[in-house]
Protein backbone atom coordinates (compact mmCIF):
# COMPACT_ATOMS: atom_id res chain seq x y z
CA UNK A 1 0.00 0.00 0.00
CA UNK A 2 1.52 3.29 -1.07
CA UNK A 3 -0.14 6.12 0.77
CA UNK A 4 0.95 9.66 1.46
CA UNK A 5 -0.47 12.05 4.00
CA UNK A 6 0.12 15.63 4.93
CA UNK A 7 1.22 16.74 8.38
CA UNK A 8 -0.12 20.10 9.56
CA UNK A 9 0.92 22.53 12.25
CA UNK A 10 -1.40 23.46 15.12
CA UNK A 11 -2.42 26.47 13.00
CA UNK A 12 -3.46 24.20 10.13
CA UNK A 13 -0.59 24.98 7.76
CA UNK A 14 1.01 22.07 5.88
CA UNK A 15 4.41 21.18 7.34
CA UNK A 16 5.43 17.97 5.57
CA UNK A 17 4.23 15.09 3.45
CA UNK A 18 4.99 11.64 4.83
CA UNK A 19 4.59 8.23 3.24
CA UNK A 20 3.44 4.90 4.57
CA UNK A 21 6.42 2.57 4.19
CA UNK A 22 5.09 -0.75 5.49
CA UNK A 23 2.21 -2.38 7.28
CA UNK A 24 3.17 -4.94 9.92
CA UNK A 25 0.05 -6.87 10.97
CA UNK A 26 1.94 -8.87 13.61
CA UNK A 27 4.42 -6.48 15.20
CA UNK A 28 4.10 -7.21 18.93
CA UNK A 29 2.88 -10.43 20.53
CA UNK A 30 1.44 -10.57 24.04
CA UNK A 31 0.40 -13.90 25.53
CA UNK A 32 -0.94 -14.81 28.94
CA UNK A 33 -3.30 -17.12 30.72
CA UNK A 34 -7.02 -16.46 30.54
CA UNK A 35 -6.89 -15.26 34.15
CA UNK A 36 -4.09 -12.82 33.30
CA UNK A 37 -6.05 -11.42 30.34
CA UNK A 38 -9.14 -11.07 32.53
CA UNK A 39 -7.04 -9.19 35.09
CA UNK A 40 -5.37 -6.94 32.52
CA UNK A 41 -8.59 -6.06 30.68
CA UNK A 42 -11.12 -6.30 33.55
CA UNK A 43 -13.30 -8.43 31.24
CA UNK A 44 -14.61 -11.99 31.53
CA UNK A 45 -13.81 -14.42 28.71
CA UNK A 46 -16.31 -17.23 29.19
CA UNK A 47 -15.66 -19.14 25.97
CA UNK A 48 -13.06 -19.57 23.24
CA UNK A 49 -13.10 -16.81 20.63
CA UNK A 50 -11.86 -13.41 19.57
CA UNK A 51 -12.61 -10.44 21.82
CA UNK A 52 -12.37 -6.68 21.49
CA UNK A 53 -10.87 -5.04 24.57
CA UNK A 54 -10.33 -1.39 25.62
CA UNK A 55 -7.28 0.25 23.99
CA UNK A 56 -6.57 -2.82 21.85
CA UNK A 57 -5.60 -2.23 18.24
CA UNK A 58 -6.70 -5.77 17.35
CA UNK A 59 -8.68 -8.53 19.02
CA UNK A 60 -7.29 -10.95 21.58
CA UNK A 61 -7.83 -14.64 20.85
CA UNK A 62 -8.87 -16.58 23.94
CA UNK A 63 -8.49 -20.37 23.97
CA UNK A 64 -10.20 -21.72 27.09
CA UNK A 65 -9.01 -25.32 26.47
CA UNK A 66 -5.35 -24.21 26.33
CA UNK A 67 -5.83 -21.53 29.05
CA UNK A 68 -4.21 -19.04 26.67
CA UNK A 69 -4.87 -15.54 25.45
CA UNK A 70 -2.88 -14.37 22.43
CA UNK A 71 -2.75 -10.85 21.05
CA UNK A 72 -0.85 -9.61 18.03
CA UNK A 73 -0.60 -5.85 17.81
CA UNK A 74 -0.29 -4.31 14.34
CA UNK A 75 2.05 -1.47 13.46
CA UNK A 76 2.98 0.75 10.55
CA UNK A 77 6.24 2.34 9.46
CA UNK A 78 6.08 5.93 8.24
CA UNK A 79 8.78 7.73 6.28
CA UNK A 80 9.05 11.37 7.32
CA UNK A 81 11.05 13.85 5.28
CA UNK A 82 14.19 15.31 6.89
CA UNK A 83 13.66 18.51 8.80
CA UNK A 84 15.98 21.48 8.80
CA UNK A 85 17.39 23.05 11.90
BAVODREN-305660 format. One record per residue: residue in three letters; x, y, z of N, C-alpha, C in turn; chain; residue number from 0. Coordinates in pm, 1 decimal. Last residue first. Example, Ala and Ser with C-alpha at 12.3 -4.5 7.8 and 13.67 -1.06 7.14 Angstrom:
2
+------+----------+----------+----------+----------+----------+----------+----------+----------+----------+-------+-----+
! rest !      npx !      npy !      npz !     capx !     capy !     capz !      cpx !      cpy !      cpz ! kette !  nr !
+------+----------+----------+----------+----------+----------+----------+----------+----------+----------+-------+-----+
!  ser !   1285.0 !   -225.0 !    708.0 !   1367.0 !   -106.0 !    714.0 !   1290.0 !      3.0 !    787.0 !     A !   1 !
!  ala !   1319.0 !   -569.0 !    780.0 !   1230.0 !   -450.0 !    780.0 !   1320.0 !   -330.0 !    780.0 !     A !   0 !
+------+----------+----------+----------+----------+----------+----------+----------+----------+----------+-------+-----+
//
This chain:
85
+------+----------+----------+----------+----------+----------+----------+----------+----------+----------+-------+-----+
! rest !      npx !      npy !      npz !     capx !     capy !     capz !      cpx !      cpy !      cpz ! kette !  nr !
+------+----------+----------+----------+----------+----------+----------+----------+----------+----------+-------+-----+
!  unk !   1722.9 !   2236.0 !   1063.4 !   1739.4 !   2305.1 !   1189.9 !   1761.0 !   2215.7 !   1300.7 !     A !  84 !
!  unk !   1481.6 !   2060.4 !    868.4 !   1598.3 !   2148.0 !    880.0 !   1603.0 !   2206.6 !   1020.2 !     A !  83 !
!  unk !   1402.7 !   1714.5 !    839.3 !   1366.4 !   1851.3 !    879.6 !   1494.2 !   1934.5 !    890.0 !     A !  82 !
!  unk !   1325.6 !   1467.0 !    595.2 !   1418.6 !   1530.8 !    689.5 !   1373.2 !   1672.9 !    719.9 !     A !  81 !
!  unk !    994.8 !   1315.2 !    594.9 !   1105.2 !   1385.4 !    527.8 !   1199.3 !   1445.8 !    631.8 !     A !  80 !
!  unk !    920.5 !    992.7 !    716.9 !    905.2 !   1136.8 !    731.6 !   1022.4 !   1204.3 !    659.3 !     A !  79 !
!  unk !    757.0 !    701.0 !    669.4 !    877.6 !    773.1 !    628.2 !    846.1 !    922.0 !    634.6 !     A !  78 !
!  unk !    632.7 !    470.0 !    899.4 !    607.8 !    592.5 !    824.2 !    741.0 !    658.8 !    793.0 !     A !  77 !
!  unk !    502.5 !    154.5 !    955.1 !    623.6 !    234.2 !    946.1 !    593.7 !    352.0 !    855.4 !     A !  76 !
!  unk !    262.6 !     22.6 !   1186.1 !    298.1 !     75.2 !   1054.8 !    429.2 !    150.1 !   1065.7 !     A !  75 !
!  unk !    125.1 !   -269.0 !   1344.1 !    205.4 !   -147.4 !   1345.7 !    220.8 !    -99.4 !   1202.2 !     A !  74 !
!  unk !    -80.9 !   -478.1 !   1562.3 !    -29.2 !   -431.0 !   1434.0 !     51.2 !   -302.4 !   1449.8 !     A !  73 !
!  unk !    -32.7 !   -725.0 !   1806.4 !    -59.7 !   -584.9 !   1781.0 !     -0.8 !   -544.3 !   1645.9 !     A !  72 !
!  unk !   -186.2 !  -1012.6 !   1893.3 !    -84.6 !   -960.5 !   1802.6 !   -120.7 !   -816.8 !   1770.6 !     A !  71 !
!  unk !   -247.4 !  -1212.7 !   2169.1 !   -274.9 !  -1084.6 !   2105.3 !   -157.4 !  -1047.5 !   2017.1 !     A !  70 !
!  unk !   -395.1 !  -1478.5 !   2333.6 !   -287.7 !  -1437.4 !   2243.3 !   -332.2 !  -1313.3 !   2166.7 !     A !  69 !
!  unk !   -443.8 !  -1670.3 !   2620.1 !   -487.0 !  -1553.7 !   2545.0 !   -370.2 !  -1505.6 !   2461.7 !     A !  68 !
!  unk !   -513.6 !  -1995.2 !   2732.5 !   -421.4 !  -1904.1 !   2666.8 !   -496.0 !  -1789.7 !   2600.0 !     A !  67 !
!  unk !   -602.4 !  -2257.4 !   2803.5 !   -582.6 !  -2153.5 !   2904.8 !   -484.7 !  -2047.0 !   2853.4 !     A !  66 !
!  unk !   -679.7 !  -2434.1 !   2613.1 !   -534.5 !  -2421.3 !   2632.7 !   -499.8 !  -2322.6 !   2744.1 !     A !  65 !
!  unk !   -956.6 !  -2396.3 !   2630.4 !   -900.5 !  -2531.6 !   2647.0 !   -750.6 !  -2528.0 !   2674.8 !     A !  64 !
!  unk !   -990.7 !  -2121.5 !   2574.0 !  -1019.9 !  -2172.0 !   2709.4 !   -956.6 !  -2309.1 !   2732.5 !     A !  63 !
!  unk !   -830.4 !  -1893.0 !   2412.0 !   -849.2 !  -2037.3 !   2397.4 !   -866.9 !  -2095.3 !   2536.5 !     A !  62 !
!  unk !   -883.5 !  -1581.5 !   2269.0 !   -886.7 !  -1658.1 !   2394.2 !   -914.8 !  -1803.6 !   2361.6 !     A !  61 !
!  unk !   -724.1 !  -1331.8 !   2102.6 !   -783.0 !  -1464.3 !   2084.8 !   -769.8 !  -1540.1 !   2216.5 !     A !  60 !
!  unk !   -805.6 !   -992.1 !   2089.2 !   -729.2 !  -1095.1 !   2158.5 !   -800.8 !  -1227.6 !   2133.1 !     A !  59 !
!  unk !   -799.1 !   -768.7 !   1803.8 !   -867.5 !   -853.1 !   1901.9 !   -767.4 !   -945.2 !   1971.5 !     A !  58 !
!  unk !   -620.5 !   -455.3 !   1799.6 !   -669.8 !   -576.6 !   1735.2 !   -742.7 !   -657.2 !   1842.9 !     A !  57 !
!  unk !   -560.0 !   -256.6 !   1966.0 !   -559.8 !   -223.0 !   1824.5 !   -608.1 !   -339.9 !   1739.1 !     A !  56 !
!  unk !   -719.5 !   -186.1 !   2274.7 !   -657.1 !   -282.5 !   2185.1 !   -665.3 !   -235.7 !   2041.0 !     A !  55 !
!  unk !   -860.8 !    -19.0 !   2441.4 !   -727.5 !     24.6 !   2399.0 !   -654.5 !    -76.7 !   2311.1 !     A !  54 !
!  unk !  -1065.9 !   -281.7 !   2559.9 !  -1032.9 !   -138.9 !   2561.9 !   -885.4 !   -114.6 !   2529.0 !     A !  53 !
!  unk !  -1109.5 !   -552.1 !   2321.1 !  -1086.5 !   -503.7 !   2457.3 !  -1043.5 !   -357.5 !   2452.3 !     A !  52 !
!  unk !  -1281.2 !   -806.8 !   2150.9 !  -1236.7 !   -667.9 !   2148.9 !  -1216.7 !   -625.2 !   2293.8 !     A !  51 !
!  unk !  -1195.4 !  -1147.6 !   2101.9 !  -1261.0 !  -1044.5 !   2181.6 !  -1197.2 !   -908.0 !   2157.7 !     A !  50 !
!  unk !  -1256.1 !  -1467.2 !   1971.0 !  -1185.6 !  -1340.7 !   1957.0 !  -1265.2 !  -1231.2 !   2026.1 !     A !  49 !
!  unk !  -1272.5 !  -1771.9 !   2171.9 !  -1309.6 !  -1681.4 !   2063.1 !  -1222.4 !  -1558.1 !   2061.4 !     A !  48 !
!  unk !  -1409.9 !  -1977.1 !   2425.2 !  -1306.3 !  -1956.9 !   2324.5 !  -1358.1 !  -1865.4 !   2214.4 !     A !  47 !
!  unk !  -1582.9 !  -1806.4 !   2695.0 !  -1565.7 !  -1913.8 !   2596.9 !  -1456.2 !  -1877.5 !   2497.9 !     A !  46 !
!  unk !  -1563.6 !  -1599.0 !   2879.0 !  -1631.3 !  -1722.7 !   2919.0 !  -1615.1 !  -1837.8 !   2820.4 !     A !  45 !
!  unk !  -1384.7 !  -1367.7 !   2995.7 !  -1381.0 !  -1442.0 !   2870.9 !  -1435.6 !  -1582.0 !   2898.7 !     A !  44 !
!  unk !  -1447.6 !  -1055.0 !   3133.6 !  -1461.1 !  -1199.3 !   3152.8 !  -1466.6 !  -1265.6 !   3015.6 !     A !  43 !
!  unk !  -1219.8 !   -779.2 !   3196.2 !  -1329.7 !   -843.0 !   3124.0 !  -1334.1 !   -990.9 !   3159.8 !     A !  42 !
!  unk !   -993.7 !   -639.5 !   3269.7 !  -1112.4 !   -629.9 !   3355.5 !  -1238.3 !   -678.1 !   3282.1 !     A !  41 !
!  unk !   -753.7 !   -676.5 !   3141.3 !   -859.1 !   -605.8 !   3067.9 !   -983.3 !   -576.5 !   3151.9 !     A !  40 !
!  unk !   -588.7 !   -808.5 !   3326.4 !   -537.5 !   -693.5 !   3251.9 !   -649.5 !   -609.3 !   3191.3 !     A !  39 !
!  unk !   -757.2 !  -1018.9 !   3415.2 !   -704.4 !   -919.5 !   3509.3 !   -661.1 !   -792.3 !   3436.4 !     A !  38 !
!  unk !   -798.1 !  -1160.0 !   3181.4 !   -914.3 !  -1106.8 !   3252.9 !   -871.3 !   -999.0 !   3351.8 !     A !  37 !
!  unk !   -533.5 !  -1230.5 !   3125.9 !   -604.8 !  -1141.7 !   3034.2 !   -729.0 !  -1082.3 !   3100.2 !     A !  36 !
!  unk !   -489.1 !  -1403.2 !   3346.8 !   -409.4 !  -1281.5 !   3329.6 !   -480.9 !  -1181.8 !   3237.6 !     A !  35 !
!  unk !   -677.7 !  -1605.6 !   3291.9 !   -689.3 !  -1526.0 !   3414.9 !   -608.5 !  -1396.5 !   3405.2 !     A !  34 !
!  unk !   -570.8 !  -1710.6 !   3058.8 !   -701.5 !  -1646.5 !   3053.5 !   -720.1 !  -1557.7 !   3176.5 !     A !  33 !
!  unk !   -220.0 !  -1621.7 !   3039.2 !   -329.6 !  -1712.2 !   3072.3 !   -461.6 !  -1636.0 !   3060.0 !     A !  32 !
!  unk !    -74.2 !  -1463.7 !   2750.6 !    -94.5 !  -1481.5 !   2893.6 !   -204.6 !  -1582.6 !   2916.4 !     A !  31 !
!  unk !    113.1 !  -1270.3 !   2514.5 !     39.7 !  -1390.2 !   2553.2 !     27.0 !  -1394.9 !   2704.8 !     A !  30 !
!  unk !    162.7 !  -1049.6 !   2259.3 !    144.0 !  -1057.3 !   2404.1 !     60.8 !  -1181.9 !   2432.0 !     A !  29 !
!  unk !    370.7 !   -933.9 !   2001.3 !    288.4 !  -1042.6 !   2053.1 !    283.9 !  -1037.0 !   2205.7 !     A !  28 !
!  unk !    384.2 !   -695.9 !   1750.5 !    410.2 !   -721.1 !   1892.8 !    315.8 !   -829.4 !   1941.6 !     A !  27 !
!  unk !    321.0 !   -716.6 !   1476.3 !    442.0 !   -648.3 !   1519.9 !    481.9 !   -686.4 !   1662.2 !     A !  26 !
!  unk !    156.0 !   -816.1 !   1239.2 !    194.1 !   -886.7 !   1361.5 !    327.2 !   -832.7 !   1411.7 !     A !  25 !
!  unk !    124.0 !   -642.1 !   1024.4 !      4.8 !   -686.7 !   1096.9 !     36.0 !   -759.8 !   1228.0 !     A !  24 !
!  unk !    270.6 !   -374.5 !    921.9 !    317.1 !   -493.8 !    991.8 !    200.8 !   -544.8 !   1075.5 !     A !  23 !
!  unk !    319.1 !   -194.4 !    629.3 !    221.1 !   -238.4 !    728.2 !    272.7 !   -366.9 !    789.9 !     A !  22 !
!  unk !    541.7 !     67.2 !    533.4 !    508.9 !    -74.7 !    548.6 !    400.4 !    -93.7 !    652.4 !     A !  21 !
!  unk !    537.5 !    343.4 !    471.5 !    642.2 !    256.9 !    419.1 !    603.7 !    109.7 !    424.3 !     A !  20 !
!  unk !    355.3 !    617.6 !    387.9 !    344.1 !    489.6 !    457.0 !    443.0 !    393.3 !    393.6 !     A !  19 !
!  unk !    506.2 !    938.9 !    401.1 !    458.6 !    823.4 !    324.3 !    454.0 !    699.8 !    412.4 !     A !  18 !
!  unk !    435.6 !   1289.0 !    444.1 !    498.6 !   1163.6 !    483.4 !    437.6 !   1050.4 !    403.1 !     A !  17 !
!  unk !    497.6 !   1622.0 !    400.1 !    422.8 !   1509.2 !    344.8 !    501.5 !   1384.1 !    379.7 !     A !  16 !
!  unk !    465.8 !   1902.2 !    623.0 !    542.9 !   1796.6 !    556.5 !    447.2 !   1694.4 !    496.9 !     A !  15 !
!  unk !    300.9 !   2115.3 !    690.6 !    440.8 !   2118.1 !    734.4 !    525.1 !   2014.0 !    662.8 !     A !  14 !
!  unk !     25.9 !   2328.9 !    621.2 !    101.5 !   2207.1 !    587.5 !    246.9 !   2220.6 !    630.5 !     A !  13 !
!  unk !   -143.3 !   2485.5 !    895.0 !    -59.0 !   2498.2 !    776.1 !     13.5 !   2367.2 !    748.4 !     A !  12 !
!  unk !   -283.4 !   2474.3 !   1132.6 !   -345.8 !   2420.4 !   1012.6 !   -263.3 !   2430.9 !    886.5 !     A !  11 !
!  unk !   -166.6 !   2542.5 !   1369.4 !   -241.6 !   2647.0 !   1300.3 !   -305.6 !   2600.5 !   1170.8 !     A !  10 !
!  unk !    -22.6 !   2317.1 !   1428.2 !   -139.7 !   2345.9 !   1511.7 !   -227.2 !   2452.9 !   1447.9 !     A !   9 !
!  unk !     59.3 !   2187.5 !   1098.4 !     91.9 !   2253.0 !   1225.1 !    -36.6 !   2274.7 !   1304.1 !     A !   8 !
!  unk !     21.5 !   1867.1 !    943.9 !    -12.5 !   2009.7 !    956.1 !     27.1 !   2060.8 !   1094.4 !     A !   7 !
!  unk !    117.1 !   1631.9 !    699.1 !    121.9 !   1674.3 !    838.4 !     95.2 !   1823.9 !    843.6 !     A !   6 !
!  unk !    -45.7 !   1432.6 !    463.9 !     12.2 !   1563.0 !    493.2 !      6.1 !   1591.5 !    642.4 !     A !   5 !
!  unk !     42.1 !   1118.9 !    323.2 !    -47.1 !   1205.1 !    399.5 !     29.4 !   1328.5 !    441.8 !     A !   4 !
!  unk !     26.7 !    846.4 !     97.1 !     94.6 !    966.2 !    145.5 !     -6.3 !   1048.3 !    223.5 !     A !   3 !
!  unk !     73.5 !    501.7 !     37.0 !    -13.6 !    612.2 !     76.9 !     72.3 !    727.8 !    124.3 !     A !   2 !
!  unk !     75.7 !    205.3 !   -100.8 !    151.5 !    329.2 !   -107.4 !     56.5 !    443.4 !    -76.1 !     A !   1 !
!  unk !     85.0 !   -116.8 !      0.0 !      0.0 !      0.0 !      0.0 !     89.4 !    122.8 !      0.0 !     A !   0 !
+------+----------+----------+----------+----------+----------+----------+----------+----------+----------+-------+-----+
//
